[in-house]
């Protein structure tokens, strides 16, 4: 009886391994999906025009990727799709990245928000590196803060600083706190 149970466990494990390894049956395994996500993130983070005033995100359904977010330059949108499509193992790429409209007043708001957050506060560390961890999205005078901060207090402080600036219609705080 003990041997039958052990044999049943071995057969069940083998069947599970075959189901996971079977290509195209139900999408990538967890390890494959994690590797694809790392490759997609690397492709997006290495874009030459990706910066503090852009926000890129993606959703995966199986091997298919939908690109999301907002960018200042059309080339950033097209290059993001091109680079993600080159990642080995990616199926269809749907590009839903929004190119923000040209606006001198939005440009002025971007610079004011940048200075307020990173020049005059304790948040300067979030601007360090090739791709800052706080992203400032401005569209029609409405500001959205995207990215990752260390503490809830930093998130609240960033929102409070931006709300003090003139010429801004609204502030949306989408900053996530590290766990």
Buried (B, 14 or more C-beta within 10 A) or exposed (E): EEEEEEEEEEEEEEEEEEEBEEEEEEBBEEEEBEBBBEBBEEBBEEBEBBBBBBBBEBEBEEBEBBBBBBBBBEEBBBBBBEBBBEBEEBEEBEBEBEBBEEBEEBEEBBEBBBEBBBEEBEBEBBBEEEBBBBBBBBBEEBBBBBBBBEEEEBBEBBBEBBEEBEEBEEBEBEBEEEE
